Amino acid sequence: MSKTNLSYSKYVVDKYEYDLKGDVKTPNKKEYLLPHDYKVFFKEKGFCPFCNERMQTVYQNYKSDTIGVDLFESIDIWECDCGFWEAFSRFSEEKDLIYGVDSKHWEKLYYSIIASVEDLKKEKAVKQLVSEILKDSTLLYEINPTRLEEIAQYVFSSYFNCEVEHVGQSHDGGVDLLIINSDKPILVQVKRREKASSVESVSTVRDFLGAMYIRNNYKGIIVSTAKSFSKPSEKIVNDLKNENRLEYFEMFDFSRFSSTLNLVNLSRKKNWEFLVETWK
């Protein structure tokens, strides 16, 4: 009996941090960060909860090193035929003791979740629109601004291999997307200009930089369908970078965003592949 390949387009990350000290056989355990979902975190790994059977191991790796202490790192990734996947990574620092234990441990569990019906409909519509834009990039001048934000969300989630949240709405303070690729996300603003000859003004960039600074976040991307950003716009960004007042900032004009669209693989990578890439 063949299985239906469901859409697990989102995933959850849970963490567990603890120390072990004392006797080798019965060390004392001090827990610093408990998993959010205790039962799921400590369930049998590599077992699909939907199909109720063991999954195939799609990737395994192990590393070790010594820099004052012994370092150990490993990862296991499993995937079921139905599309569900999970990954478990472990990292530890251990002092080389003969009669005792003194170690720190960090563990992470990644597991996929089924997208909602609304998410599936939205993803299908955006993929279709991206396909049309790849044939005719001038459609970027005509689409609804909210739809352009959704396209940017789709493109950057593939481009950065991470989750991207769509937060744009009225009175959003200039932030339309959040690229969740670290503890502090990259803030994104998306501007649709209807004319191919448009030049994005310095006031747009300055206002967005202000929105970033209000949030105490110095990582941002501004996307515009204008043909270019003005010279004053480029200068203010370069000056702030040179003064180390920006951690990361990129400007995507029509040409650069169109090129990024062309890099997008419409079939998209599986969510767990970004974990494999970090081990290469």
N, C-alpha and C positions, 0 to 999 in steps of 0.2 A: 504493500500500500504506500503510494507516494505521499509526501508531506507537502503542505502548503507553505510556500516561502513568505513569511510575514515580514512587515516592515518594522525593524527595530532601529529606527533612525535616531534614537536618543539613548543616552546611557547615564548611569549614576556612579559616583565615586564615593566610597566609604573608607575611613581611615582608622587605624589602631596603632597607638604608640605606648611602649612600656619598657621597663628596665628589668634585668635579672641580675641579682647579686647574692653572693654567699656560697654555700656548699654546692658542689657539682650535682649531687643527686637531688637535693631539695632546696634550690635557690629561692630567695625571697623575690617576689614579683611586685613591682610598683607600676601601676597603670596611670598614664598621663592623659591619654585621649582614648575614650571608649568609642566603639563604632556606633553610628546613629541607629542602624538596624542590626541589633545584636544577633538575632536569630539567623538572618540572611548571611551576615558576615561569617559566622561560624558553622554554616551548613556544609555538607559534603561538597567539595570543590569538583568542578568538571561534570556536574550532573544537571541536566535540563529539567527545570521545574514544570515545564509545559508538556513535554513528551514523556517525562518520567523515565528517562534512560540516560546512560553515560554519553557524554559528548566526545567528539574527536579532538585530540590535541593538535592545534594548528601552529603553535610556536612555543619553544622553550629556550631559555638561555640562562647562563650562570656566569658571574664574574667574581673575582676575588683579588685583593691587593693588601699591601701592608704599608701604612704611613703612620708610624707611631703605634697604631692599633691595627688589628686585623679587620678588613672590610669585606663583607660578603653581600652579594646582590643577586637576586634571581627573579625570573618571571615565567609564568605559565599562562597560556591563552587557549581556551577551548571554544569550539563552535558547534552548534547543533545543525542538523539538516533543515530545521524549521527556520533558522536564521538567528536564534538566540545565541548570545556569546557572553563569556565572562573571562576576566583576567585577574590574576593574583600576583602581586609583586611584593618582594620582601627585601629589606635592606637592614644590615646590622653592623654595629661597631663593637668589637670584642677585644678586651685586653687579654694578653697571652699569660694566663695564670695556670699553675700546675694543680693546685689543690682547691681552686675556687672558680667562681664565675662572676664576671663584671662586664655586662654587655647592655647595649641600647638597641632597640628594635623598632622599625617603622614598617608597617604593612598597609597595603592598599588593595581594595577589591573594586574592580570595575565590572558592571554588568548592564546589559542592554535592557531597555524597556520598550514596549510596543507603543508606537505613535498613535495619537488619538485620530479619530475619523477626520476631524477638522484639519489636523496637521497633514494627514495624507492627501486630502483634497488640495490644500494650499501648496504642498510640495509638487503635486502633479501639475497644477496650473503654472507654477513658477518655472518648472522644468520645460514645459511647453513653450512658455514665453521666451526663455533663454534660448531655446532651439531656434525660434523665429528671429531673435536679435542676432544670433550668430550668422544668419543669412543676410540680414539687413540691419546694420548697427545704427542707422538713422532712426530706428524705432525708439531709441532711448530718449529722443526729443519729445515724443508724443505720449508716452505712457503716463499713467497716473503716478504722482509723486510717491504715494504709499506703496504702490507696486514696485517702483524703483528701489525703495528701501528693502523690500522683500527680496528683490533680485540681488542686491548687494549683500544681504544676509546669506543667501544661498551661495553666492560666489565666494565670499570670505570664509564661510565655514569649510569649503573645499580647499581654498587657497592656504589657510592656516591650519587645516586639519584639526579643528576644535569646534566647540559649541559657540554659536553666535546668537544672542538674544535680540529680538526686535522690541525696542522700548519706545520708539517714536510715536508721539501723539501731540495734540495741542498742548501748549505750555510745557513742552518737554525740556526746555532750557537748551535746545540745540543739539541734544544727543539722541540719535536715532537707533544705534546699534551698540551692543557690548560684545566685544570679542573676548571670550573667556579662555585665555591661553596661559594664565598665570594667576597669582593671588590678586593682582590688581589688573582689571580688564583694560583692553584698548577701547577708548571711546570713539565712536564713528558718527559723523554727520554726513547726510546725503542731500545734495542739492540738484534739482532738475531744472535745467535752463532750456527754453524752447528754441532758441536761435543758435545755429551752428557757429555764428560769429561771436558769441558771448565770451567775455573775459571775466573770470571770477575776481571780484574786488577784494581789496585788503580788509575792508570792513567785515566781510563774511568770515575771513580767516581770524581776524582779531576777536570777533564775537565768540567764535568757537573756542579759541584759546582761553578766553575769559570763563566760558562754561567749564572747561577742563580745570582751570585753576581753582574755581569755586569748589569743585569736587576733590581738590587736592590730588589730582591725577594728571600726570605729565606724559601720558601716552595717548596719541590720537591719530585718526585718519580722517581726512575730509575728501569726499567724492563729489565731483561735479561734472555735469554734461557740457560745461563750457569748454571751448577749444583749448583754453589755457588759464593759468592763474597769473594775476598781474605781477609785475616786477616788485612792487612794494610788498605783495604777499610773500613772495619767495624770500625777500630780504628779511622780513620780520621773523620768519621761521628759521632761516640760516643763522641770524643773530642769536636767537634763543638757544639753538643747538650749540653754537660756539661758546656760549656762556654756561653750558651745561644746565640750562633751565628746562630742557625737554629731554625725557628719556627716549622717546620714540615719536616721530611724527612724519606722516607721509601724505602727499597730495596726489590724488588720482583725477586727472582731467579726462576728457572724452576719449582721447587716444589711448591713454594708459589703462583706463577701465575697460575699454573695448579689447585691448590686448589681453588683459586678465581674463576676460570672458572666454577668449579663444583658448586659454590654457585649461579651462574647466572641463573635466571629463564628465559628460552627462550621466555616465553610469556610476560615477563617484566611487571612491575607495570605501571599503568596509571600515566601520568606526574604529575597530581595534588595530588597524594597520599603522596608525600614528604611534602606537606603543612600540611596534616592531622597529619603526624608523629611528626611535630614540636609542636603540641598542646597536645600530650599525656603526 
